[in-house]
């Protein structure tokens, strides 16, 4: 009998079913994660598996694959210098922005999001029914005490951010403002990306009845975002990994 007529019969790995169940469990727990983030979480649980196998199982289970977004081109001056100042170290640049949503009663509310652009750590999501420049200052002050003073704060040209008393206070403490060009939200891209993640994973998935409930749920998600959620820009590492927190003083 010719050897070319003989074939090995494929055998299913014994741990595939256990891996499949673990993948489904994490996909249910972190509904908006793609297979790459799930693969990283599986490896943290002790599975010796690469992203290709996770992708195959992901497809076989019919789970949603993340869509790739087309990158925007960088903006340049005539002298070819990049307009947007890039973060170089922790507390170099914080970015701030507002997110709007409604409670189940239809009552609108507002959230101030603050992000360290270098570490990608979300410093806070401040929830209020209405928010002016005084509320922005109230949210920023405890962050300065906890994390230290940033060199710059990047924002749009909203009236809450350009108010004279807020700008005077920032100048007194030595923080320089960075304002994006009107109609160019991509210049505040780090914060805009975080706001999109906040809306997909929390605001579009939860239905809040009160501001207190919204703040409590968002704070819980914020801890998971900073300590567990893998970030591609950080080599699939969270901004503040739980292992570092446990090993600290």
C-alpha positions as CSV (number, residue, x, y, z in Angstrom):
1,X,0.0,0.0,0.0
2,X,1.4,3.4,-1.0
3,X,2.4,5.7,1.8
4,X,0.7,8.6,0.0
5,X,-2.7,7.0,0.7
6,X,-2.1,7.1,4.4
7,X,-3.1,10.1,6.5
8,X,-2.9,10.9,10.2
9,X,-6.3,11.4,11.8
10,X,-6.5,14.8,13.5
11,X,-7.0,14.5,17.2
12,X,-8.7,17.2,19.3
13,X,-6.6,18.5,22.1
14,X,-8.0,17.5,25.5
15,X,-7.8,21.0,26.9
16,X,-9.6,22.6,24.0
17,X,-13.0,22.3,25.6
18,X,-11.8,23.7,28.9
19,X,-10.1,26.6,27.0
20,X,-13.3,27.2,25.0
21,X,-15.3,27.5,28.2
22,X,-12.8,29.8,29.7
23,X,-12.9,32.0,26.6
24,X,-16.7,32.1,26.6
25,X,-16.7,33.0,30.3
26,X,-14.3,36.0,29.8
27,X,-16.2,37.1,26.7
28,X,-19.4,37.2,28.7
29,X,-17.6,39.1,31.6
30,X,-15.9,41.6,29.3
31,X,-18.5,41.9,26.5
32,X,-16.7,44.6,24.4
33,X,-13.2,43.0,24.4
34,X,-11.8,41.5,21.2
35,X,-10.0,38.1,21.0
36,X,-6.5,39.7,21.5
37,X,-7.5,41.2,24.9
38,X,-9.2,37.9,25.8
39,X,-6.0,36.0,24.8
40,X,-4.0,38.2,27.2
41,X,-6.4,37.6,30.0
42,X,-6.3,33.8,29.4
43,X,-2.5,33.9,29.6
44,X,-2.8,35.8,32.9
45,X,-5.0,32.9,34.1
46,X,-2.2,30.4,33.2
47,X,-3.2,29.2,29.8
48,X,-0.3,28.6,27.4
49,X,-2.0,29.8,24.2
50,X,-1.3,32.2,21.5
51,X,-3.7,34.7,19.9
52,X,-4.1,32.6,16.7
53,X,-5.7,29.7,18.5
54,X,-7.9,32.1,20.5
55,X,-9.0,33.7,17.3
56,X,-9.9,30.3,15.8
57,X,-12.0,29.4,18.8
58,X,-13.5,32.9,18.8
59,X,-14.7,32.5,15.2
60,X,-16.0,28.9,15.8
61,X,-18.1,30.2,18.7
62,X,-19.5,33.0,16.5
63,X,-18.3,35.8,18.8
64,X,-18.1,39.3,17.5
65,X,-14.8,40.4,16.0
66,X,-13.7,44.0,16.6
67,X,-13.8,46.3,13.6
68,X,-10.6,48.0,12.5
69,X,-10.8,51.8,12.4
70,X,-9.0,53.7,9.8
71,X,-6.2,55.8,11.3
72,X,-6.4,59.6,10.9
73,X,-3.4,61.3,9.3
74,X,-1.3,63.5,11.6
75,X,-1.5,67.2,11.4
76,X,1.6,69.2,10.4
77,X,2.6,72.8,10.3
78,X,4.3,74.1,7.2
79,X,7.7,73.5,8.8
80,X,6.7,69.8,9.1
81,X,6.4,70.0,12.9
82,X,3.6,68.0,14.5
83,X,0.9,70.2,15.9
84,X,-0.1,68.0,18.8
85,X,2.4,67.9,21.7
86,X,3.1,64.2,22.5
87,X,3.3,63.0,26.1
88,X,6.8,62.0,27.2
89,X,6.3,60.9,30.8
90,X,3.8,60.5,33.6
91,X,2.0,63.8,34.5
92,X,3.3,65.4,31.4
93,X,-0.1,65.9,29.8
94,X,-3.6,65.3,31.2
95,X,-6.5,65.5,28.8
96,X,-10.1,66.5,29.9
97,X,-13.4,66.3,28.1
98,X,-17.1,66.0,28.7
99,X,-19.4,63.1,28.0
100,X,-23.2,63.5,28.0
101,X,-25.9,60.9,28.7
102,X,-29.4,60.5,30.1
103,X,-30.9,58.7,33.0
104,X,-33.9,56.3,32.6
105,X,-36.2,59.1,33.5
106,X,-34.9,61.1,30.5
107,X,-33.0,63.6,32.8
108,X,-29.6,64.5,31.2
109,X,-26.4,64.5,33.1
110,X,-22.7,65.3,32.4
111,X,-19.4,63.5,33.0
112,X,-16.0,65.0,33.2
113,X,-13.3,62.5,32.1
114,X,-9.6,63.1,33.0
115,X,-6.9,61.0,31.4
116,X,-3.1,60.8,31.8
117,X,-2.0,60.6,28.2
118,X,1.3,58.9,28.8
119,X,0.2,56.1,31.1
120,X,-3.4,55.9,29.7
121,X,-4.6,55.8,33.3
122,X,-8.2,57.2,33.6
123,X,-7.8,59.5,36.7
124,X,-11.5,60.1,37.2
125,X,-15.0,60.2,35.7
126,X,-16.8,62.9,37.6
127,X,-20.7,62.7,37.3
128,X,-22.9,65.7,37.8
129,X,-26.4,66.8,36.6
130,X,-24.8,70.1,35.4
131,X,-21.2,71.1,35.3
132,X,-19.5,74.4,34.9
133,X,-16.0,75.7,35.4
134,X,-16.3,75.6,39.2
135,X,-17.2,71.9,39.0
136,X,-14.2,71.3,36.8
137,X,-11.9,72.9,39.4
138,X,-13.6,70.8,42.1
139,X,-12.9,67.6,40.2
140,X,-9.3,68.5,39.4
141,X,-8.2,69.7,42.8
142,X,-8.2,66.2,44.6
143,X,-6.5,64.7,41.5
144,X,-3.6,67.1,41.9
145,X,-3.3,66.2,45.6
146,X,-3.3,62.4,44.8
147,X,-1.3,62.2,41.5
148,X,0.8,65.4,41.5
149,X,0.7,68.3,39.2
150,X,0.7,67.8,35.4
151,X,2.8,70.1,33.1
152,X,-0.1,70.6,30.7
153,X,-3.9,70.0,30.5
154,X,-5.3,69.5,27.1
155,X,-8.9,70.4,26.4
156,X,-11.3,71.9,23.8
157,X,-12.4,75.5,23.8
158,X,-15.6,74.9,25.7
159,X,-16.7,77.7,28.1
160,X,-16.1,75.4,31.1
161,X,-12.4,75.1,30.2
162,X,-11.6,78.6,29.1
163,X,-13.3,80.4,32.0
164,X,-11.0,83.1,33.4
165,X,-11.0,82.0,37.1
166,X,-10.1,78.4,36.1
167,X,-7.3,79.5,33.8
168,X,-6.0,81.9,36.5
169,X,-5.9,79.1,39.0
170,X,-4.1,76.8,36.6
171,X,-1.5,79.5,35.9
172,X,-1.0,80.1,39.7
173,X,-0.2,76.4,40.2
174,X,2.0,76.2,37.1
175,X,-0.1,74.2,34.7
176,X,0.0,75.3,31.1
177,X,-3.2,74.8,29.0
178,X,-3.2,73.1,25.6
179,X,-6.3,73.9,23.5
180,X,-7.2,72.0,20.4
181,X,-8.3,73.8,17.2
182,X,-12.1,74.3,17.0
183,X,-13.8,71.4,15.2
184,X,-10.8,69.1,15.5
185,X,-11.6,66.6,18.3
186,X,-9.0,64.1,17.0
187,X,-6.4,66.5,18.4
188,X,-7.6,65.3,21.8
189,X,-7.5,61.7,20.6
190,X,-6.4,59.9,23.8
191,X,-9.4,61.3,25.7
192,X,-11.8,60.8,22.8
193,X,-10.8,57.2,22.5
194,X,-11.4,56.7,26.3
195,X,-14.8,58.4,26.0
196,X,-15.7,56.0,23.2
197,X,-14.7,53.0,25.3
198,X,-16.7,54.4,28.3
199,X,-19.8,54.7,26.1
200,X,-19.5,51.3,24.5
201,X,-18.8,49.3,27.6
202,X,-20.9,51.2,30.2
203,X,-23.3,53.9,28.9
204,X,-24.7,51.8,26.1
205,X,-24.9,48.7,28.3
206,X,-26.3,50.1,31.5
207,X,-29.6,52.0,32.3
208,X,-29.1,54.3,35.3
209,X,-32.0,55.6,37.5
210,X,-29.9,58.0,39.5
211,X,-26.6,60.0,39.4
212,X,-25.4,58.1,42.5
213,X,-26.0,54.7,40.7
214,X,-24.2,56.0,37.6
215,X,-21.2,57.2,39.6
216,X,-20.9,53.9,41.6
217,X,-21.1,51.7,38.5
218,X,-18.7,53.9,36.6
219,X,-16.2,53.9,39.5
220,X,-16.3,50.1,39.6
221,X,-15.7,49.9,35.8
222,X,-12.9,52.5,36.1
223,X,-10.9,50.2,38.5
224,X,-11.3,47.4,36.0
225,X,-10.2,49.6,33.2
226,X,-7.1,50.8,35.0
227,X,-6.0,47.6,36.7
228,X,-7.2,44.6,34.5
229,X,-8.1,45.7,31.0
230,X,-5.2,45.1,28.6
231,X,-4.2,48.1,26.4
232,X,-2.6,47.6,23.0
233,X,-0.6,50.8,23.3
234,X,1.0,49.5,26.5
235,X,2.0,46.1,25.1
236,X,-1.3,44.5,26.3
237,X,-0.7,45.7,29.9
238,X,-3.1,47.7,32.1
239,X,-2.1,51.2,33.0
240,X,-1.9,50.3,36.7
241,X,-1.6,46.4,36.9
242,X,-3.0,44.8,40.0
243,X,0.3,42.9,40.4
244,X,2.1,46.2,40.8
245,X,-0.5,47.4,43.3
246,X,-0.1,44.2,45.4
247,X,3.7,44.4,45.4
248,X,3.8,48.0,46.4
249,X,4.4,49.3,50.0
